[in-house]
Amino acid sequence: MPPQLAPLFRPRNETPPELSNNPLSYPPKPANSYKLVCINVRSLRDYMSRAKGYCFRKYIEAENPDILIICEVNWDNAKDADELYWLYPRYPHRYWANRVAVLSKVKPLSVQYGFDGAYDYIQDDAKTRCITLEFEHITVIGTYVPNSGKDGQFKTRRQLFNSTFKSHISYIQKPIVWGGDFNVILHEEDIEKSNNCWNQMPGCMDWERVEHGLLLEETGFVDAWRDRHSHSREYTHESVRYGKWRLDSFLVSPQLKDKILHCDIRHDVHEHFPDASDHWPCALVMAGQLG
C-alpha cells in the first residue's frame, strides 16, 4: 500500500502547533487587560499565503489579540475557508464581511452588520463595512470606511457613511472602542509628504478632515495611538508615490481614556514582510475585561 499523506487541513476544533522560525515577538498583555488589533490586509487570501511568508498567521500567533479587526478582507468565502483552520480554535466567535471582519475570543452579547434603522447609506454596502459587537462592559466597532475617490468621485458616499455612522453610535449605550482603516488624515504629522497630498488626495481633503474632526469633537472620541505618542510621527500605510500615512488606528470613548495601557504600530511586520500588504497593524491594550 502507498504511504498515507498527512491531511492538508486539520479539524477546525484542533489547535495546531504554532509555526516555527517566526521573526515576530511581542510581550504578553498585563493581567486584567484585553488586546485588540486592526490590520488592513489588502487581500486576506494573498496576505496569508506561502508566497507572503505566511505573514498573517505568524503575526496573529505572535500578537495573540483578544479581538482582531481585519480590513479589506476581499474574500467572499473566508468564513468557510479551510486555509484558515488554524484560526478557528483561537477565535470561536467570527463575523465576516467582504470588506471587514471582526474575530473574538469572547462571545459578544449581540452582533450587528451595518447600521440601525432607516438611512440613506446603501444598506448592502454598510453591512460589508461596519460590524458592531456588544460586550458586557464595552461595544467594539470594526470599520473599513469608504474612500472618497479621486477628485471626490465618491464624496457623497463618504459623507452619507459619516452621517449615518454618527447616528448609529448615538444609540449605543456602552463605551465604544472603534478600530479599523478610517481613510482620513486629521493632522499634518500623520502624513509623511504633506506637500504632495494635502487637499489633493482622498483622505487629505479639507472637507474630510473637518467632518472627521467634528465627529471626534462631538463624541469626545480619543485617538488611542496619538494619546500614547503625542509628539511622534509614525505611519500604518505606505505608497511608493505618496509616502507614508497613518490611516489605521483605534478611537475610544472618553470614559475609556484612562484605561488605555498601550497602543503601538507594528512596524516590524512591514520590515519582515514588506510585500505582504501596503498597511501594517495597530495594537491596542486596554485595562479591564471584555465580559
C-alpha positions in Angstrom: 0.0 0.0 0.0 1.3 3.5 -0.7 2.1 5.6 2.4 -0.7 7.8 3.7 -0.3 11.5 3.2 -0.8 13.9 6.1 -4.1 15.8 5.7 -3.8 19.2 4.0 -6.0 20.8 6.7 -6.6 19.9 10.4 -10.0 19.7 12.0 -11.3 23.1 12.9 -11.6 22.4 16.6 -8.0 21.2 16.9 -5.4 23.8 17.8 -2.3 23.3 15.6 1.2 24.0 16.8 2.5 27.5 16.0 4.7 28.0 13.0 8.5 27.8 13.6 11.0 30.5 12.7 8.7 33.3 13.5 10.6 36.6 13.4 7.8 38.4 15.3 7.6 38.5 19.1 5.6 40.7 21.5 5.3 40.8 25.3 2.2 39.2 26.8 -0.5 41.6 27.8 -0.8 42.6 31.5 -3.2 40.8 33.9 -6.8 42.1 33.8 -6.5 43.6 30.3 -7.5 42.8 26.8 -5.8 43.4 23.4 -7.3 44.5 20.1 -5.6 44.6 16.7 -6.7 46.3 13.5 -5.0 45.4 10.3 -5.6 46.2 6.6 -4.5 43.1 4.7 -5.5 44.3 1.2 -6.5 40.7 0.4 -6.6 38.2 3.2 -6.1 35.1 1.0 -3.0 36.7 -0.5 -1.7 38.1 2.8 -1.8 34.7 4.5 -0.2 32.8 1.5 3.1 30.9 1.4 4.3 33.4 -1.1 4.0 36.1 1.5 5.8 34.0 4.2 2.6 33.1 6.0 2.7 36.7 7.3 -0.9 36.7 8.7 -0.6 33.5 10.7 2.8 34.4 12.1 1.6 37.8 13.2 -1.5 36.6 14.9 0.4 33.8 16.7 2.9 36.3 17.9 0.5 39.1 18.9 -2.4 36.9 20.1 -5.1 39.6 20.4 -8.4 39.0 22.0 -10.2 40.9 19.2 -9.0 41.1 15.6 -10.4 43.6 13.1 -9.4 42.8 9.5 -10.0 45.4 6.8 -10.1 44.7 3.1 -10.8 41.0 3.5 -11.7 40.8 -0.2 -12.5 37.1 0.1 -16.2 36.1 -0.2 -15.6 32.6 1.2 -13.3 33.5 4.1 -15.7 32.3 6.8 -15.7 28.8 5.3 -12.1 28.7 4.1 -10.2 25.5 5.0 -7.0 27.5 4.8 -8.0 29.3 8.0 -8.2 26.1 10.0 -5.6 27.3 12.4 -7.6 30.4 13.2 -10.9 28.7 14.2 -9.8 27.3 17.6 -8.2 30.6 18.6 -11.3 32.7 17.7 -14.5 30.8 18.2 -16.6 33.9 17.5 -16.1 35.1 14.0 -18.1 37.7 12.0 -17.1 38.1 8.4 -18.0 40.5 5.6 -16.2 41.2 2.4 -14.6 44.5 3.5 -14.2 44.0 7.2 -14.3 41.1 9.7 -14.2 41.0 13.5 -13.0 37.9 15.3 -13.2 37.5 19.1 -12.1 35.1 21.8 -15.1 36.2 23.9 -18.7 35.7 22.8 -20.4 39.1 22.4 -23.9 39.7 23.7 -25.0 40.9 20.3 -23.7 41.4 16.8 -24.8 43.9 14.1 -23.8 44.2 10.5 -24.3 47.7 9.1 -26.4 50.3 10.8 -29.7 50.5 12.7 -32.9 51.8 11.3 -33.8 53.6 8.0 -31.0 55.7 6.5 -29.7 57.0 3.2 -26.5 55.0 3.0 -26.7 51.8 0.9 -27.6 49.0 3.4 -25.8 46.2 1.5 -22.6 48.1 1.4 -22.9 49.2 5.0 -23.1 45.5 6.1 -19.8 44.8 4.4 -18.0 47.9 6.0 -19.2 48.1 9.6 -19.6 45.3 12.3 -20.7 46.1 15.8 -20.1 43.8 18.8 -21.7 44.4 22.1 -19.9 43.0 25.2 -20.7 43.2 28.9 -18.7 46.4 29.5 -18.0 47.9 26.1 -19.0 48.0 22.4 -16.4 47.2 19.8 -16.9 48.5 16.2 -14.8 47.5 13.3 -15.0 49.5 10.1 -13.4 49.9 6.7 -14.5 53.5 6.0 -15.1 54.1 2.2 -12.6 56.1 0.3 -13.8 59.4 -1.2 -12.1 58.6 -4.5 -10.0 60.6 -6.9 -11.3 64.2 -7.4 -14.1 63.4 -4.9 -15.7 60.8 -7.1 -17.3 59.1 -4.1 -17.7 62.2 -1.9 -21.4 61.8 -1.5 -21.0 58.1 -0.5 -18.4 59.1 2.1 -20.5 61.9 3.5 -23.5 59.6 3.8 -21.4 57.0 5.6 -20.1 59.6 8.0 -23.6 61.0 8.9 -25.1 57.5 9.2 -22.3 56.2 11.4 -22.7 59.2 13.7 -26.4 58.4 14.0 -25.5 54.7 14.6 -23.2 55.3 17.5 -25.7 57.8 19.1 -27.9 54.8 20.0 -25.1 52.8 21.7 -25.2 53.0 25.5 -21.9 51.5 26.4 -18.4 53.0 25.9 -17.0 52.3 22.4 -13.7 51.1 21.1 -13.8 51.8 17.3 -11.0 50.4 15.2 -10.1 49.9 11.5 -9.0 51.9 8.5 -10.5 55.3 8.7 -9.3 56.5 5.3 -8.7 60.0 6.6 -5.7 62.1 7.8 -6.7 64.6 10.5 -3.3 66.1 11.4 -0.3 67.0 9.2 2.1 65.0 11.4 0.1 61.9 10.4 1.4 62.0 6.8 5.0 62.0 5.5 4.7 64.0 2.4 2.0 66.6 3.2 3.0 69.0 0.4 2.2 66.3 -2.2 -1.1 65.3 -0.7 -2.7 68.0 1.5 -6.0 68.9 0.0 -5.1 67.0 -3.2 -5.6 63.3 -2.3 -8.6 61.4 -1.0 -8.2 61.2 2.8 -6.5 64.6 2.9 -9.2 66.9 1.7 -10.4 69.8 3.9 -14.0 68.6 4.0 -12.9 65.1 5.0 -10.7 66.3 7.9 -13.4 68.8 9.0 -16.1 66.1 9.2 -13.8 63.6 11.0 -12.7 66.3 13.4 -16.3 67.3 14.2 -17.1 63.6 14.9 -14.3 63.4 17.4 -15.2 66.8 18.9 -18.9 65.9 19.3 -18.4 62.4 20.7 -15.2 63.1 22.6 -13.5 60.1 21.0 -9.9 59.8 21.9 -7.3 58.7 19.3 -5.6 56.0 21.3 -2.3 55.9 19.4 -1.9 59.7 19.5 -2.8 59.8 23.2 0.1 57.5 23.9 2.5 59.1 21.3 1.6 62.8 21.4 4.6 64.1 19.5 5.6 61.1 17.4 5.4 60.6 13.6 4.6 57.1 12.7 2.5 55.5 10.0 0.4 52.5 9.1 0.3 52.7 5.3 2.9 53.3 2.6 2.6 54.4 -1.0 5.5 54.5 -3.4 4.2 57.7 -4.9 2.6 59.4 -1.9 4.7 58.3 1.0 3.5 57.1 4.4 0.2 57.8 6.1 -1.4 56.9 9.5 -4.8 55.6 8.4 -5.3 52.7 10.8 -6.0 53.2 14.5 -8.4 53.0 17.4 -10.7 55.7 18.7 -12.2 55.2 22.2 -15.0 56.9 24.2 -13.7 59.5 26.6 -14.6 57.4 29.7 -12.1 54.8 28.4 -9.2 57.2 28.0 -7.7 56.3 31.4 -7.9 52.6 30.5 -5.5 52.9 27.5 -2.4 50.9 28.5 -0.6 50.7 25.2 -1.2 51.5 21.6 1.5 50.6 19.1 2.1 50.4 15.4 3.8 47.1 14.5 6.5 48.4 12.1 8.3 45.1 12.4 5.6 43.3 10.4 6.3 45.6 7.5 10.1 45.2 7.9 10.0 41.4 7.9 7.2 41.0 5.4 7.5 44.1 3.2 5.5 42.8 0.3 2.6 41.3 2.3 0.5 44.5 2.4 0.8 48.2 2.0 -0.5 48.6 5.6 0.8 47.3 8.9 -1.1 46.6 12.1 -2.0 48.7 15.1 -2.4 47.0 18.5 -4.3 48.4 21.5 -4.2 47.1 25.1 -6.9 48.2 27.4 -7.3 47.7 31.2 -10.3 45.7 32.2 -12.3 42.8 30.8 -14.4 42.3 27.8 -17.0 40.2 29.5 
